[in-house]
């Protein structure tokens, strides 16, 4: 199963590329479900949270997930959503600003 071998979360797609977002969403949802089914809860929740934050209807998706996950895992998912949202925002900012994270020279650095 290819989904189980790719445990680390891939970078978020360009959020303006709807096809890439849809592909990412489906991949993260499937990977999360597969990991949880195999007992790898932490990583599965990470992937599900990524799917939720890029979903066009996150409340509807959460309602479906709530029906399928045990309550303790669903609670963990809810607590991880702000982290996933922050990662998505950082990825979006990085795609807009190619120099993000690159040290900038300050006026007093130049002699």
N, CA, C and O atoms as CSV, one atom per row, in Angstrom:
chain,resi,resn,atom,element,x,y,z
A,1,UNK,N,N,0.841,-1.195,0.000
A,1,UNK,CA,C,0.000,0.000,0.000
A,1,UNK,C,C,0.877,1.245,0.000
A,1,UNK,O,O,1.594,1.505,0.966
A,2,UNK,N,N,0.819,1.985,-1.046
A,2,UNK,CA,C,1.658,3.174,-1.196
A,2,UNK,C,C,1.345,4.230,-0.145
A,2,UNK,O,O,2.248,4.909,0.343
A,3,UNK,N,N,0.065,4.370,0.207
A,3,UNK,CA,C,-0.324,5.407,1.163
A,3,UNK,C,C,0.331,5.192,2.525
A,3,UNK,O,O,0.648,6.159,3.217
A,4,UNK,N,N,0.535,3.946,2.910
A,4,UNK,CA,C,1.120,3.685,4.209
A,4,UNK,C,C,2.614,3.930,4.242
A,4,UNK,O,O,3.175,4.168,5.312
A,5,UNK,N,N,3.268,3.877,3.099
A,5,UNK,CA,C,4.705,4.107,3.085
A,5,UNK,C,C,5.037,5.588,3.129
A,5,UNK,O,O,6.159,5.953,3.480
A,6,UNK,N,N,4.108,6.432,2.790
A,6,UNK,CA,C,4.351,7.874,2.780
A,6,UNK,C,C,3.774,8.475,4.050
A,6,UNK,O,O,2.690,9.059,4.033
A,7,UNK,N,N,4.496,8.331,5.143
A,7,UNK,CA,C,3.981,8.729,6.442
A,7,UNK,C,C,4.159,10.211,6.716
A,7,UNK,O,O,3.296,10.818,7.351
A,8,UNK,N,N,5.239,10.811,6.263
A,8,UNK,CA,C,5.461,12.226,6.517
A,8,UNK,C,C,4.515,13.041,5.652
A,8,UNK,O,O,4.281,12.729,4.484
A,9,UNK,N,N,3.993,14.064,6.239
A,9,UNK,CA,C,3.043,14.921,5.541
A,9,UNK,C,C,3.725,15.678,4.420
A,9,UNK,O,O,4.735,16.348,4.635
A,10,UNK,N,N,3.174,15.572,3.232
A,10,UNK,CA,C,3.742,16.354,2.138
A,10,UNK,C,C,3.402,17.826,2.328
A,10,UNK,O,O,2.536,18.168,3.133
A,11,UNK,N,N,4.072,18.683,1.598
A,11,UNK,CA,C,3.767,20.101,1.674
A,11,UNK,C,C,2.379,20.370,1.135
A,11,UNK,O,O,1.855,19.608,0.323
A,12,UNK,N,N,1.798,21.447,1.587
A,12,UNK,CA,C,0.480,21.812,1.088
A,12,UNK,C,C,0.591,22.267,-0.357
A,12,UNK,O,O,1.613,22.830,-0.750
A,13,UNK,N,N,-0.443,22.034,-1.153
A,13,UNK,CA,C,-0.422,22.459,-2.550
A,13,UNK,C,C,-0.649,23.962,-2.670
A,13,UNK,O,O,-0.985,24.636,-1.697
A,14,UNK,N,N,-0.459,24.465,-3.874
A,14,UNK,CA,C,-0.814,25.852,-4.172
A,14,UNK,C,C,-2.325,25.963,-3.992
A,14,UNK,O,O,-3.084,25.326,-4.722
A,15,UNK,N,N,-2.757,26.752,-3.045
A,15,UNK,CA,C,-4.178,26.823,-2.717
A,15,UNK,C,C,-5.019,27.476,-3.810
A,15,UNK,O,O,-6.248,27.433,-3.754
A,16,UNK,N,N,-4.374,28.074,-4.793
A,16,UNK,CA,C,-5.094,28.658,-5.927
A,16,UNK,C,C,-5.264,27.654,-7.059
A,16,UNK,O,O,-5.961,27.937,-8.034
A,17,UNK,N,N,-4.638,26.486,-6.946
A,17,UNK,CA,C,-4.741,25.420,-7.937
A,17,UNK,C,C,-5.765,24.420,-7.415
A,17,UNK,O,O,-5.440,23.534,-6.626
A,18,UNK,N,N,-7.008,24.576,-7.868
A,18,UNK,CA,C,-8.095,23.765,-7.326
A,18,UNK,C,C,-7.885,22.273,-7.570
A,18,UNK,O,O,-8.240,21.451,-6.724
A,19,UNK,N,N,-7.316,21.921,-8.706
A,19,UNK,CA,C,-7.057,20.506,-8.992
A,19,UNK,C,C,-6.025,19.931,-8.014
A,19,UNK,O,O,-6.183,18.816,-7.516
A,20,UNK,N,N,-4.982,20.695,-7.752
A,20,UNK,CA,C,-3.947,20.251,-6.809
A,20,UNK,C,C,-4.520,20.136,-5.398
A,20,UNK,O,O,-4.184,19.202,-4.671
A,21,UNK,N,N,-5.372,21.068,-5.008
A,21,UNK,CA,C,-5.991,21.025,-3.683
A,21,UNK,C,C,-6.890,19.798,-3.558
A,21,UNK,O,O,-6.882,19.118,-2.533
A,22,UNK,N,N,-7.663,19.519,-4.605
A,22,UNK,CA,C,-8.549,18.362,-4.573
A,22,UNK,C,C,-7.741,17.064,-4.475
A,22,UNK,O,O,-8.089,16.165,-3.709
A,23,UNK,N,N,-6.672,16.977,-5.247
A,23,UNK,CA,C,-5.816,15.786,-5.204
A,23,UNK,C,C,-5.193,15.626,-3.814
A,23,UNK,O,O,-5.163,14.524,-3.265
A,24,UNK,N,N,-4.700,16.724,-3.254
A,24,UNK,CA,C,-4.103,16.712,-1.915
A,24,UNK,C,C,-5.130,16.277,-0.877
A,24,UNK,O,O,-4.842,15.448,-0.014
A,25,UNK,N,N,-6.332,16.845,-0.969
A,25,UNK,CA,C,-7.408,16.516,-0.037
A,25,UNK,C,C,-7.703,15.016,-0.044
A,25,UNK,O,O,-7.747,14.377,1.007
A,26,UNK,N,N,-7.903,14.467,-1.231
A,26,UNK,CA,C,-8.232,13.043,-1.346
A,26,UNK,C,C,-7.089,12.159,-0.845
A,26,UNK,O,O,-7.315,11.147,-0.182
A,27,UNK,N,N,-5.872,12.554,-1.169
A,27,UNK,CA,C,-4.697,11.791,-0.743
A,27,UNK,C,C,-4.555,11.816,0.779
A,27,UNK,O,O,-4.317,10.780,1.399
A,28,UNK,N,N,-4.700,12.989,1.374
A,28,UNK,CA,C,-4.566,13.115,2.827
A,28,UNK,C,C,-5.682,12.364,3.554
A,28,UNK,O,O,-5.441,11.723,4.577
A,29,UNK,N,N,-6.892,12.444,3.027
A,29,UNK,CA,C,-8.019,11.746,3.638
A,29,UNK,C,C,-7.780,10.235,3.600
A,29,UNK,O,O,-7.947,9.554,4.612
A,30,UNK,N,N,-7.389,9.713,2.435
A,30,UNK,CA,C,-7.148,8.272,2.305
A,30,UNK,C,C,-5.969,7.817,3.165
A,30,UNK,O,O,-6.036,6.785,3.832
A,31,UNK,N,N,-4.893,8.598,3.140
A,31,UNK,CA,C,-3.716,8.242,3.937
A,31,UNK,C,C,-4.066,8.240,5.427
A,31,UNK,O,O,-3.675,7.332,6.160
A,32,UNK,N,N,-4.794,9.247,5.863
A,32,UNK,CA,C,-5.203,9.317,7.262
A,32,UNK,C,C,-6.055,8.125,7.666
A,32,UNK,O,O,-5.843,7.535,8.726
A,33,UNK,N,N,-7.016,7.770,6.826
A,33,UNK,CA,C,-7.870,6.625,7.122
A,33,UNK,C,C,-7.058,5.336,7.179
A,33,UNK,O,O,-7.252,4.513,8.073
A,34,UNK,N,N,-6.139,5.161,6.214
A,34,UNK,CA,C,-5.311,3.952,6.172
A,34,UNK,C,C,-4.426,3.840,7.411
A,34,UNK,O,O,-4.306,2.768,8.004
A,35,UNK,N,N,-3.808,4.961,7.797
A,35,UNK,CA,C,-2.924,4.942,8.963
A,35,UNK,C,C,-3.692,4.639,10.245
A,35,UNK,O,O,-3.223,3.871,11.086
A,36,UNK,N,N,-4.854,5.232,10.394
A,36,UNK,CA,C,-5.665,4.970,11.585
A,36,UNK,C,C,-6.117,3.511,11.608
A,36,UNK,O,O,-6.100,2.871,12.660
A,37,UNK,N,N,-6.517,2.987,10.456
A,37,UNK,CA,C,-6.942,1.582,10.376
A,37,UNK,C,C,-5.806,0.631,10.762
A,37,UNK,O,O,-6.047,-0.451,11.296
A,38,UNK,N,N,-4.557,1.049,10.484
A,38,UNK,CA,C,-3.413,0.188,10.817
A,38,UNK,C,C,-2.859,0.480,12.217
A,38,UNK,O,O,-1.831,-0.072,12.608
A,39,UNK,N,N,-3.550,1.356,12.972
A,39,UNK,CA,C,-3.149,1.624,14.347
A,39,UNK,C,C,-2.156,2.757,14.521
A,39,UNK,O,O,-1.683,2.996,15.632
A,40,UNK,N,N,-1.833,3.453,13.454
A,40,UNK,CA,C,-0.892,4.580,13.534
A,40,UNK,C,C,-1.706,5.871,13.686
A,40,UNK,O,O,-1.868,6.647,12.744
A,41,UNK,N,N,-2.205,6.064,14.896
A,41,UNK,CA,C,-3.174,7.121,15.168
A,41,UNK,C,C,-2.606,8.523,15.028
A,41,UNK,O,O,-3.237,9.381,14.411
A,42,UNK,N,N,-1.433,8.772,15.583
A,42,UNK,CA,C,-0.856,10.124,15.535
A,42,UNK,C,C,-0.702,10.611,14.092
A,42,UNK,O,O,-1.138,11.709,13.744
A,43,UNK,N,N,-0.083,9.786,13.274
A,43,UNK,CA,C,0.150,10.191,11.882
A,43,UNK,C,C,-1.151,10.233,11.095
A,43,UNK,O,O,-1.331,11.086,10.226
A,44,UNK,N,N,-2.052,9.315,11.401
A,44,UNK,CA,C,-3.350,9.333,10.727
A,44,UNK,C,C,-4.113,10.612,11.018
A,44,UNK,O,O,-4.709,11.201,10.117
A,45,UNK,N,N,-4.098,11.046,12.274
A,45,UNK,CA,C,-4.774,12.292,12.664
A,45,UNK,C,C,-4.120,13.483,11.953
A,45,UNK,O,O,-4.817,14.404,11.526
A,46,UNK,N,N,-2.801,13.469,11.824
A,46,UNK,CA,C,-2.109,14.564,11.139
A,46,UNK,C,C,-2.612,14.699,9.698
A,46,UNK,O,O,-2.880,15.805,9.228
A,47,UNK,N,N,-2.734,13.583,9.015
A,47,UNK,CA,C,-3.197,13.618,7.623
A,47,UNK,C,C,-4.672,14.021,7.531
A,47,UNK,O,O,-5.055,14.788,6.648
A,48,UNK,N,N,-5.487,13.507,8.439
A,48,UNK,CA,C,-6.899,13.910,8.432
A,48,UNK,C,C,-7.044,15.404,8.702
A,48,UNK,O,O,-7.882,16.066,8.091
A,49,UNK,N,N,-6.240,15.934,9.607
A,49,UNK,CA,C,-6.340,17.372,9.902
A,49,UNK,C,C,-5.947,18.195,8.674
A,49,UNK,O,O,-6.533,19.248,8.424
A,50,UNK,N,N,-4.969,17.728,7.914
A,50,UNK,CA,C,-4.604,18.420,6.674
A,50,UNK,C,C,-5.771,18.411,5.694
A,50,UNK,O,O,-6.043,19.415,5.037
A,51,UNK,N,N,-6.461,17.271,5.598
A,51,UNK,CA,C,-7.616,17.178,4.695
A,51,UNK,C,C,-8.706,18.155,5.119
A,51,UNK,O,O,-9.315,18.820,4.281
A,52,UNK,N,N,-8.947,18.236,6.415
A,52,UNK,CA,C,-10.008,19.125,6.910
A,52,UNK,C,C,-9.691,20.583,6.593
A,52,UNK,O,O,-10.575,21.324,6.162
A,53,UNK,N,N,-8.445,21.006,6.799
A,53,UNK,CA,C,-8.149,22.437,6.622
A,53,UNK,C,C,-8.165,22.870,5.159
A,53,UNK,O,O,-8.318,24.061,4.887
A,54,UNK,N,N,-8.014,21.951,4.210
A,54,UNK,CA,C,-8.103,22.357,2.796
A,54,UNK,C,C,-9.488,22.085,2.210
A,54,UNK,O,O,-9.765,22.446,1.066
A,55,UNK,N,N,-10.351,21.451,2.997
A,55,UNK,CA,C,-11.681,21.087,2.523
A,55,UNK,C,C,-12.553,22.335,2.359
A,55,UNK,O,O,-12.500,23.258,3.171
A,56,UNK,N,N,-13.344,22.339,1.304
A,56,UNK,CA,C,-14.260,23.454,1.062
A,56,UNK,C,C,-15.416,23.491,2.045
A,56,UNK,O,O,-15.998,24.550,2.279
A,57,UNK,N,N,-15.758,22.339,2.627
A,57,UNK,CA,C,-16.853,22.238,3.598
A,57,UNK,C,C,-16.357,21.499,4.842
A,57,UNK,O,O,-16.761,20.364,5.094
A,58,UNK,N,N,-15.481,22.144,5.618
A,58,UNK,CA,C,-14.887,21.437,6.754
A,58,UNK,C,C,-15.899,20.968,7.797
A,58,UNK,O,O,-15.704,19.911,8.398
A,59,UNK,N,N,-16.964,21.715,8.025
A,59,UNK,CA,C,-17.953,21.296,9.035
A,59,UNK,C,C,-18.637,20.003,8.619
A,59,UNK,O,O,-18.873,19.124,9.447
A,60,UNK,N,N,-18.958,19.889,7.320
A,60,UNK,CA,C,-19.586,18.661,6.831
A,60,UNK,C,C,-18.620,17.484,6.930
A,60,UNK,O,O,-19.012,16.386,7.327
A,61,UNK,N,N,-17.364,17.711,6.569
A,61,UNK,CA,C,-16.370,16.654,6.650
A,61,UNK,C,C,-16.183,16.215,8.102
A,61,UNK,O,O,-16.107,15.019,8.387
A,62,UNK,N,N,-16.109,17.173,9.011
A,62,UNK,CA,C,-15.956,16.834,10.430
A,62,UNK,C,C,-17.148,16.023,10.945
A,62,UNK,O,O,-16.976,15.122,11.766
A,63,UNK,N,N,-18.351,16.339,10.467
A,63,UNK,CA,C,-19.533,15.584,10.886
A,63,UNK,C,C,-19.424,14.126,10.435
A,63,UNK,O,O,-19.800,13.217,11.174
A,64,UNK,N,N,-18.912,13.906,9.229
A,64,UNK,CA,C,-18.736,12.544,8.727
A,64,UNK,C,C,-17.632,11.834,9.512
A,64,UNK,O,O,-17.798,10.686,9.924
A,65,UNK,N,N,-16.511,12.516,9.716
A,65,UNK,CA,C,-15.395,11.917,10.450
A,65,UNK,C,C,-15.816,11.574,11.881
A,65,UNK,O,O,-15.409,10.547,12.424
A,66,UNK,N,N,-16.624,12.431,12.479
A,66,UNK,CA,C,-17.072,12.192,13.852
A,66,UNK,C,C,-17.861,10.889,13.956
A,66,UNK,O,O,-17.830,10.218,14.988
A,67,UNK,N,N,-18.567,10.535,12.882
A,67,UNK,CA,C,-19.340,9.285,12.883
A,67,UNK,C,C,-18.448,8.052,12.760
A,67,UNK,O,O,-18.851,6.953,13.140
A,68,UNK,N,N,-17.232,8.233,12.227
A,68,UNK,CA,C,-16.376,7.078,11.964
A,68,UNK,C,C,-15.241,6.906,12.967
A,68,UNK,O,O,-14.764,5.790,13.173
A,69,UNK,N,N,-14.808,7.983,13.587
A,69,UNK,CA,C,-13.698,7.893,14.547
A,69,UNK,C,C,-14.221,7.679,15.970
A,69,UNK,O,O,-15.280,8.194,16.328
A,70,UNK,N,N,-13.485,6.926,16.772
A,70,UNK,CA,C,-13.838,6.859,18.191
A,70,UNK,C,C,-13.736,8.262,18.810
A,70,UNK,O,O,-12.871,9.043,18.413
A,71,UNK,N,N,-14.601,8.589,19.770
A,71,UNK,CA,C,-14.597,9.938,20.360
A,71,UNK,C,C,-13.225,10.447,20.817
A,71,UNK,O,O,-12.925,11.619,20.587
A,72,UNK,N,N,-12.381,9.631,21.450
A,72,UNK,CA,C,-11.066,10.169,21.868
A,72,UNK,C,C,-10.203,10.603,20.672
A,72,UNK,O,O,-9.505,11.614,20.748
A,73,UNK,N,N,-10.249,9.849,19.581
A,73,UNK,CA,C,-9.472,10.234,18.396
A,73,UNK,C,C,-10.055,11.481,17.744
A,73,UNK,O,O,-9.318,12.335,17.251
A,74,UNK,N,N,-11.379,11.581,17.746
A,74,UNK,CA,C,-12.002,12.772,17.172
A,74,UNK,C,C,-11.596,14.011,17.968
A,74,UNK,O,O,-11.352,15.066,17.384
A,75,UNK,N,N,-11.522,13.894,19.283
A,75,UNK,CA,C,-11.093,15.020,20.117
A,75,UNK,C,C,-9.654,15.428,19.793
A,75,UNK,O,O,-9.339,16.617,19.739
A,76,UNK,N,N,-8.789,14.443,19.577
A,76,UNK,CA,C,-7.407,14.754,19.205
A,76,UNK,C,C,-7.393,15.494,17.871
A,76,UNK,O,O,-6.664,16.471,17.702
A,77,UNK,N,N,-8.203,15.021,16.926
A,77,UNK,CA,C,-8.291,15.690,15.623
A,77,UNK,C,C,-8.696,17.155,15.789
A,77,UNK,O,O,-8.091,18.041,15.185
A,78,UNK,N,N,-9.700,17.404,16.593
A,78,UNK,CA,C,-10.178,18.779,16.819
A,78,UNK,C,C,-9.058,19.643,17.395
A,78,UNK,O,O,-8.901,20.799,17.001
A,79,UNK,N,N,-8.283,19.094,18.320
A,79,UNK,CA,C,-7.204,19.894,18.925
A,79,UNK,C,C,-6.052,20.122,17.948
A,79,UNK,O,O,-5.281,21.066,18.121
A,80,UNK,N,N,-5.923,19.279,16.931
A,80,UNK,CA,C,-4.834,19.423,15.956
A,80,UNK,C,C,-5.181,20.353,14.801
A,80,UNK,O,O,-4.290,20.759,14.055
A,81,UNK,N,N,-6.429,20.692,14.638
A,81,UNK,CA,C,-6.827,21.535,13.501
A,81,UNK,C,C,-6.136,22.903,13.480
A,81,UNK,O,O,-5.713,23.341,12.410
A,82,UNK,N,N,-6.005,23.594,14.620
A,82,UNK,CA,C,-5.301,24.885,14.566
A,82,UNK,C,C,-3.844,24.747,14.105
A,82,UNK,O,O,-3.323,25.625,13.417
A,83,UNK,N,N,-3.200,23.661,14.481
A,83,UNK,CA,C,-1.813,23.440,14.061
A,83,UNK,C,C,-1.747,23.220,12.559
A,83,UNK,O,O,-0.885,23.779,11.882
A,84,UNK,N,N,-2.660,22.405,12.038
A,84,UNK,CA,C,-2.698,22.152,10.597
A,84,UNK,C,C,-3.026,23.433,9.837
A,84,UNK,O,O,-2.464,23.692,8.773
A,85,UNK,N,N,-3.923,24.219,10.377
A,85,UNK,CA,C,-4.280,25.485,9.748
A,85,UNK,C,C,-3.090,26.435,9.705
A,85,UNK,O,O,-2.870,27.135,8.717
A,86,UNK,N,N,-2.330,26.446,10.792
A,86,UNK,CA,C,-1.130,27.296,10.839
A,86,UNK,C,C,-0.096,26.827,9.812
A,86,UNK,O,O,0.520,27.646,9.129
A,87,UNK,N,N,0.094,25.506,9.704
A,87,UNK,CA,C,1.037,24.968,8.709
A,87,UNK,C,C,0.604,25.342,7.300
A,87,UNK,O,O,1.433,25.678,6.454
A,88,UNK,N,N,-0.713,25.282,7.053
A,88,UNK,CA,C,-1.231,25.641,5.738
A,88,UNK,C,C,-0.980,27.123,5.466
A,88,UNK,O,O,-0.578,27.491,4.363
A,89,UNK,N,N,-1.214,27.968,6.459
A,89,UNK,CA,C,-0.976,29.407,6.288
A,89,UNK,C,C,0.490,29.696,6.017
A,89,UNK,O,O,0.816,30.537,5.179
A,90,UNK,N,N,1.373,29.005,6.719
A,90,UNK,CA,C,2.807,29.189,6.495
A,90,UNK,C,C,3.204,28.738,5.095
A,90,UNK,O,O,4.026,29.379,4.439
A,91,UNK,N,N,2.616,27.631,4.641
A,91,UNK,CA,C,2.915,27.138,3.292
A,91,UNK,C,C,2.414,28.124,2.245
A,91,UNK,O,O,3.070,28.343,1.226
A,92,UNK,N,N,1.261,28.713,2.495
A,92,UNK,CA,C,0.697,29.695,1.565
A,92,UNK,C,C,1.572,30.941,1.519
A,92,UNK,O,O,1.836,31.474,0.441
A,93,UNK,N,N,2.023,31.410,2.680
A,93,UNK,CA,C,2.892,32.582,2.744
A,93,UNK,C,C,4.212,32.306,2.037
A,93,UNK,O,O,4.725,33.162,1.317
A,94,UNK,N,N,4.755,31.124,2.239
A,94,UNK,CA,C,6.026,30.764,1.602
A,94,UNK,C,C,5.881,30.713,0.094
A,94,UNK,O,O,6.821,31.049,-0.627
A,95,UNK,N,N,4.713,30.298,-0.402
A,95,UNK,CA,C,4.537,30.234,-1.851
A,95,UNK,C,C,4.376,31.632,-2.449
A,95,UNK,O,O,4.669,31.844,-3.625
A,96,UNK,N,N,3.915,32.577,-1.644
A,96,UNK,CA,C,3.754,33.946,-2.119
A,96,UNK,C,C,5.067,34.715,-2.021
A,96,UNK,O,O,5.385,35.516,-2.900
A,97,UNK,N,N,5.837,34.474,-0.948
A,97,UNK,CA,C,7.083,35.184,-0.708
A,97,UNK,C,C,8.259,34.219,-0.802
A,97,UNK,O,O,8.577,33.536,0.172
A,98,UNK,N,N,8.913,34.153,-1.970
A,98,UNK,CA,C,9.997,33.188,-2.139
A,98,UNK,C,C,11.204,33.451,-1.242
A,98,UNK,O,O,12.055,32.574,-1.092
A,99,UNK,N,N,11.294,34.626,-0.649
A,99,UNK,CA,C,12.437,34.946,0.212
A,99,UNK,C,C,12.129,34.735,1.685
A,99,UNK,O,O,12.957,35.044,2.541
A,100,UNK,N,N,10.937,34.208,1.990
A,100,UNK,CA,C,10.603,33.983,3.392
A,100,UNK,C,C,11.621,33.018,3.985
A,100,UNK,O,O,11.933,31.985,3.392
A,101,UNK,N,N,12.125,33.360,5.138
A,101,UNK,CA,C,13.101,32.520,5.806
A,101,UNK,C,C,14.531,32.814,5.403
A,101,UNK,O,O,15.462,32.299,6.022
A,102,UNK,N,N,14.728,33.639,4.368
A,102,UNK,CA,C,16.080,34.000,3.949
A,102,UNK,C,C,16.482,35.261,4.702
A,102,UNK,O,O,15.764,36.259,4.658
A,103,UNK,N,N,17.611,35.232,5.387
A,103,UNK,CA,C,18.024,36.427,6.136
A,103,UNK,C,C,18.176,37.629,5.201
A,103,UNK,O,O,18.762,37.532,4.123
A,104,UNK,N,N,17.647,38.728,5.635
A,104,UNK,CA,C,17.729,39.950,4.846
A,104,UNK,C,C,18.810,40.855,5.435
A,104,UNK,O,O,18.982,40.923,6.652
A,105,UNK,N,N,19.520,41.534,4.575
A,105,UNK,CA,C,20.532,42.493,5.045
A,105,UNK,C,C,19.844,43.703,5.641
A,105,UNK,O,O,18.855,44.198,5.099
A,106,UNK,N,N,20.357,44.164,6.731
A,106,UNK,CA,C,19.856,45.377,7.356
A,106,UNK,C,C,20.829,46.505,7.001
A,106,UNK,O,O,21.973,46.249,6.627
A,107,UNK,N,N,20.371,47.742,7.119
A,107,UNK,CA,C,21.222,48.889,6.783
A,107,UNK,C,C,22.509,48.887,7.579
A,107,UNK,O,O,23.559,49.253,7.050
A,108,UNK,N,N,22.454,48.480,8.852
A,108,UNK,CA,C,23.657,48.513,9.668
A,108,UNK,C,C,24.578,47.316,9.382
A,108,UNK,O,O,25.683,47.261,9.922
A,109,UNK,N,N,24.143,46.346,8.536
A,109,UNK,CA,C,24.991,45.231,8.147
A,109,UNK,C,C,25.999,45.635,7.055
A,109,UNK,O,O,27.015,44.969,6.860
A,110,UNK,N,N,25.705,46.718,6.362
A,110,UNK,CA,C,26.545,47.157,5.245
A,110,UNK,C,C,27.526,48.207,5.745
A,110,UNK,O,O,27.129,49.188,6.373
A,111,UNK,N,N,28.813,47.996,5.462
A,111,UNK,CA,C,29.826,48.960,5.935
A,111,UNK,C,C,30.093,50.011,4.897
A,111,UNK,O,O,30.913,50.902,5.116
